[in-house]
Amino acid sequence: MSEVVTGEAVVLDLPVATFPGRLLALTVDLAVQLPLFVVIAVGSSALAGAMNSDYLAAVWIGAYLLVMVGYPAIFETLSRGKTLGKMALGLRVVGDDGSPERFRQALVRSLVGLLEIYSLAPVALITSIVSVKGKRLGDMFAGTYVLQERMPARAALPPLFAVVPLPLTGWAQSLQLSALTDQTADAASSYLRRFAELTPHARESLGIQLANAVAAEVSPPPPAGTPPAAYLAAVLAVRRERDHARAMANVVDPPQPSYPAPPAPRPLSPLTEAPPPATPAPAPQPPAPQLPPGFAPPN
C-alpha cells in the first residue's frame, strides 16, 4: 500500500499498480498510437507531394515522435496522470509525494520510455520488479510512480465489530494509540471485515497474530481472557472516535455578525431632573407548541 495525498489534502491508501496491469494499459495505448502514427505519416507524405527521401524520412520521424512522445505526455498532463489505456485500467501516474503529475514529469517519462519500453523492454521489466513502487527508469528520472486508482468495493465492517464491546468500555477509555501505525490498523480492519469468511483455524491463528502486533503498539494491554477479535474491534472503534473528535475540533466556528455600538446617552443638564427609569417592555411569549393529534404527555 502507498499513502497518497490528493489535491484536496485527503490521504488515500492506494496500491501500486501491478506490472500486468501496466502492460495491458500499454497495449491499449499502442492500439491507439499505431493507427494514429500511420494516419499522420501517410497524410503528411501525401500532402508533401514530390519530396526527396530525406524530407520523407524527417516527416516519418516527426510523426513517430509526435505520437510516441507527444501522445502520453499531453494526455497525462491534461488528465492528471492518465492515458486512454490507464483510464481503461484504472491507473494514474502521480509524483513521489502523491501530487498530480506535471508536464515536465510526463515529458521525461515519455522520452525515457521511448528508449526503455520500445527498445530495451527487459530493462523496464527488471526495474519494475526490483523497485518497491514498481518504477521503471522513466519513473525514476521523473520522480513518479503508477498507482491503482480503481479499487473494488471493500466489504463493510460487521456491526458487531463497529463499536467497543461492552465489557471493554472502561478499559478502552485509557487506551494510548499514538504509536499505532496505519499499516497495523489496516491489517486489523481487513481481518475483521473478512472474519465471517475465514475458517475457524485461520480466525484463531491470524487473530492472535494481529492482536499481538496491535498490543505491541497500544497500551495498556487488554484484560486477561479478551478474545482477539473483541480486542481489535475495541482498539479500532476508539481510534475512529478520536479521529472524528479531532476532525470536529478543527472545524472553525463561523464568524458572528457585528452590530454597530449604540450611541452614548446624552448628558442631562444639572438644572433638569433625571427622567424616571423606563419600564422595560414585557418580552413576547413564544407560542404554545402544537402537539400532534393523539399524543398524550406523560403525567
C-alpha positions as MATLAB code, in Angstrom:
seq = 'MSEVVTGEAVVLDLPVATFPGRLLALTVDLAVQLPLFVVIAVGSSALAGAMNSDYLAAVWIGAYLLVMVGYPAIFETLSRGKTLGKMALGLRVVGDDGSPERFRQALVRSLVGLLEIYSLAPVALITSIVSVKGKRLGDMFAGTYVLQERMPARAALPPLFAVVPLPLTGWAQSLQLSALTDQTADAASSYLRRFAELTPHARESLGIQLANAVAAEVSPPPPAGTPPAAYLAAVLAVRRERDHARAMANVVDPPQPSYPAPPAPRPLSPLTEAPPPATPAPAPQPPAPQLPPGFAPPN';
ca = [
       0.000    0.000    0.000;
       1.108    3.568   -0.619;
      -0.077    6.712    1.145;
      -1.153    9.335   -1.372;
      -2.255   12.899   -0.654;
      -4.656   14.228   -3.251;
      -5.047   17.825   -4.362;
      -7.746   18.229   -1.713;
      -5.287   17.089    1.013;
      -7.152   13.827    1.512;
      -4.957   10.880    2.436;
      -5.754    7.781    0.443;
      -4.310    4.301    0.752;
      -3.970    3.008   -2.803;
      -1.878    0.064   -4.007;
       0.921    0.415   -6.505;
      -0.106   -0.695   -9.989;
       0.956   -4.220  -10.909;
       3.163   -4.946  -13.899;
       0.465   -6.940  -15.767;
      -1.984   -4.054  -15.348;
       0.534   -1.541  -16.669;
       1.405   -3.847  -19.578;
      -2.265   -4.163  -20.509;
      -2.692   -0.382  -20.342;
       0.346    0.000  -22.616;
      -1.237   -2.437  -25.075;
      -4.395   -0.331  -25.194;
      -2.330    2.802  -25.810;
      -0.378    1.102  -28.608;
      -3.661    0.093  -30.241;
      -4.427    3.826  -30.428;
      -0.925    5.101  -31.217;
      -0.004    2.833  -34.132;
      -3.040    3.649  -36.329;
      -2.624    7.306  -35.413;
       1.040    7.186  -36.453;
       0.169    5.615  -39.804;
      -2.552    8.194  -40.500;
      -0.293   11.160  -39.669;
       2.711    9.814  -41.557;
       0.809    8.826  -44.704;
      -1.217   12.021  -44.688;
       1.879   14.178  -44.318;
       3.627   12.325  -47.107;
       0.647   12.712  -49.427;
       0.344   16.436  -48.742;
       4.051   16.992  -49.244;
       3.799   15.853  -52.839;
       7.098   15.373  -54.572;
       9.807   15.304  -51.927;
      13.120   13.538  -51.709;
      13.877   10.683  -49.349;
      15.494   12.930  -46.714;
      12.371   15.062  -46.297;
      10.195   11.960  -46.249;
      12.345   10.414  -43.509;
      12.104   13.634  -41.491;
       8.307   13.569  -41.801;
       8.137    9.977  -40.602;
      10.486   10.631  -37.673;
       8.490   13.710  -36.678;
       5.245   11.752  -36.814;
       6.796    8.945  -34.745;
       7.986   11.347  -32.026;
       4.670   13.195  -32.023;
       2.692   10.017  -31.464;
       5.044    8.064  -29.200;
       6.184   11.005  -27.052;
       3.516   13.659  -27.511;
       0.534   11.344  -27.042;
       1.391   10.147  -23.496;
       2.875   13.480  -22.411;
      -0.158   15.516  -23.499;
      -2.737   13.018  -22.261;
      -1.085   12.573  -18.851;
      -0.731   16.331  -18.395;
      -4.324   17.188  -19.296;
      -5.894   14.266  -17.415;
      -3.643   14.452  -14.342;
      -1.665   11.268  -14.998;
      -3.817    9.191  -17.344;
      -3.652    7.996  -20.914;
      -6.502    6.178  -22.622;
      -5.009    2.854  -21.567;
      -4.627    3.968  -17.952;
      -8.211    5.255  -17.934;
      -9.415    1.850  -19.114;
      -7.423    0.002  -16.435;
      -7.998    2.487  -13.597;
      -4.350    3.586  -13.309;
      -2.891    7.011  -12.589;
       0.625    8.466  -12.580;
       1.429   10.613   -9.536;
       4.517   12.267   -8.125;
       6.554   10.617   -5.391;
       4.776   12.823   -2.845;
       1.324   11.952   -4.196;
       0.905   15.223   -6.078;
      -0.618   15.303   -9.590;
       1.782   14.646  -12.448;
       3.174   17.782  -14.113;
       4.065   18.302  -17.770;
       7.805   18.105  -17.111;
       7.374   14.735  -15.421;
       5.111   13.445  -18.201;
       7.618   14.538  -20.849;
      10.535   12.877  -19.059;
       8.561    9.625  -18.669;
       7.673    9.653  -22.368;
      11.200   10.413  -23.599;
      12.832    7.752  -21.431;
      10.049    5.311  -22.216;
      10.687    5.735  -25.927;
      14.068    4.024  -25.426;
      13.227    1.935  -22.384;
       9.937    0.327  -23.427;
      10.135    0.148  -27.192;
      13.879   -0.545  -27.483;
      15.000   -2.054  -24.156;
      11.850   -3.765  -22.878;
      13.699   -6.108  -20.455;
      15.096   -3.048  -18.669;
      11.591   -1.783  -17.885;
      10.595   -5.231  -16.645;
      13.620   -5.603  -14.376;
      13.359   -2.143  -12.818;
       9.607   -2.565  -12.256;
      10.200   -5.839  -10.409;
      13.128   -4.559   -8.334;
      11.532   -1.232   -7.329;
       9.253   -1.225   -4.283;
       6.829    1.092   -6.083;
       7.093   -0.704   -9.402;
       9.065    2.115  -11.014;
      10.624    1.866  -14.439;
      13.557    4.089  -15.418;
      11.232    6.807  -16.700;
       9.540    6.976  -13.303;
      12.883    7.140  -11.523;
      14.091   10.061  -13.645;
      10.739   11.879  -13.467;
      10.069   11.272   -9.762;
       6.762    9.482  -10.370;
       5.107    6.104   -9.993;
       1.857    4.470  -11.112;
      -0.882    3.532   -8.673;
      -4.078    1.514   -8.963;
      -6.801    4.126   -8.571;
      -9.852    1.972   -9.297;
     -10.387   -0.453   -6.447;
     -13.161   -2.989   -5.833;
     -15.671   -2.044   -3.165;
     -14.427   -3.029    0.276;
     -16.658   -5.147    2.473;
     -18.434   -3.247    5.217;
     -17.361   -3.716    8.812;
     -19.850   -6.021   10.630;
     -21.926   -4.077   13.192;
     -20.615   -6.365   15.934;
     -17.078   -5.047   15.342;
     -18.013   -1.400   14.734;
     -18.287   -0.471   18.437;
     -16.377   -1.108   21.634;
     -17.626   -4.342   23.239;
     -19.482   -3.581   26.456;
     -17.093   -5.457   28.819;
     -14.170   -3.410   27.442;
     -15.769    0.030   27.721;
     -13.945    1.086   30.898;
     -10.599   -0.234   29.740;
     -10.927    1.403   26.303;
     -11.099    4.898   27.826;
      -7.447    4.715   28.862;
      -6.046    3.489   25.535;
      -2.862    5.081   24.217;
      -2.963    4.887   20.394;
      -0.251    7.334   19.314;
       2.124    4.519   18.300;
      -0.456    2.572   16.286;
       0.582    2.690   12.621;
      -1.796    2.876    9.684;
      -0.459   -0.410    8.297;
      -1.241   -2.309   11.500;
      -4.687   -0.721   11.784;
      -5.453   -1.555    8.134;
      -4.457   -5.183    8.664;
      -6.691   -5.445   11.733;
      -9.587   -3.802    9.899;
      -9.212   -6.193    6.952;
      -9.242   -9.144    9.343;
     -12.486   -8.006   10.985;
     -14.132   -7.388    7.596;
     -13.261  -10.899    6.445;
     -13.948  -12.522    9.805;
     -17.014  -14.449    8.596;
     -15.165  -15.728    5.503;
     -12.238  -17.251    7.390;
     -12.059  -20.801    8.636;
     -12.060  -21.282   12.431;
      -8.365  -22.166   12.406;
      -7.486  -19.072   10.323;
      -9.604  -16.852   12.571;
      -7.747  -18.036   15.659;
      -4.197  -18.018   14.311;
      -4.485  -14.776   12.359;
      -6.435  -13.110   15.166;
      -3.727  -13.913   17.714;
      -1.016  -12.724   15.346;
      -2.745   -9.395   14.669;
      -3.684   -8.898   18.331;
      -0.020   -9.322   19.323;
       1.027   -6.836   16.612;
      -1.511   -4.268   17.830;
      -0.650   -4.872   21.501;
       2.991   -4.061   20.705;
       1.914   -0.562   19.623;
      -1.008    0.081   22.000;
      -1.157    0.337   25.788;
      -2.400   -0.723   28.278;
      -2.806   -4.420   27.469;
      -6.356   -5.780   27.369;
      -7.920   -7.592   30.319;
      -6.969  -11.235   30.645;
      -9.084  -13.571   28.560;
     -10.125  -10.940   25.975;
     -10.773  -12.575   22.570;
      -8.536  -11.220   19.782;
     -11.472  -10.066   17.627;
     -13.052   -8.133   20.514;
      -9.689   -6.538   21.348;
      -9.099   -5.436   17.747;
     -12.660   -4.119   17.426;
     -12.277   -2.043   20.596;
      -8.954   -0.527   19.511;
     -10.236    0.401   16.040;
     -13.502    1.806   17.402;
     -11.645    4.079   19.839;
      -9.290    5.143   17.053;
     -12.204    6.115   14.814;
     -13.914    8.025   17.626;
     -10.778   10.022   18.429;
     -10.056   10.763   14.785;
     -13.615   12.029   14.391;
     -13.303   14.153   17.538;
     -10.070   15.736   16.254;
     -11.661   16.455   12.897;
     -14.632   18.134   14.538;
     -12.358   20.163   16.819;
     -10.550   21.578   13.794;
     -13.754   22.977   12.311;
     -13.664   26.769   12.677;
     -16.821   28.357   14.069;
     -18.470   30.754   11.604;
     -17.833   34.427   12.416;
     -20.567   36.137   14.389;
     -22.189   39.189   12.770;
     -21.034   42.502   14.228;
     -23.529   45.225   15.027;
     -22.748   48.940   15.471;
     -22.457   50.111   19.069;
     -25.480   52.070   20.399;
     -24.977   55.840   20.661;
     -23.784   57.160   24.021;
     -26.555   58.693   26.216;
     -26.755   62.432   26.087;
     -25.707   64.064   29.415;
     -28.501   65.810   31.347;
     -28.359   69.405   32.418;
     -27.738   69.808   36.160;
     -30.867   72.011   36.388;
     -33.175   69.355   34.983;
     -34.385   66.348   36.816;
     -33.318   62.946   35.727;
     -36.115   61.241   33.836;
     -37.739   58.322   35.593;
     -36.332   54.957   34.582;
     -38.104   53.465   31.636;
     -40.189   50.433   32.313;
     -38.931   47.567   30.171;
     -41.471   46.227   27.770;
     -42.586   42.707   28.537;
     -40.800   40.099   26.475;
     -43.007   38.435   23.863;
     -44.106   34.973   24.870;
     -43.389   32.162   22.399;
     -46.473   30.463   21.007;
     -47.524   27.279   22.717;
     -46.243   24.193   20.894;
     -48.831   22.350   18.894;
     -48.903   18.679   19.866;
     -49.650   16.083   17.223;
     -53.115   14.556   17.382;
     -53.369   11.557   19.621;
     -50.235   12.465   21.636;
     -50.669   12.458   25.450;
     -47.735   13.813   27.526;
     -46.733   11.642   30.455;
     -48.120   12.523   33.951;
];
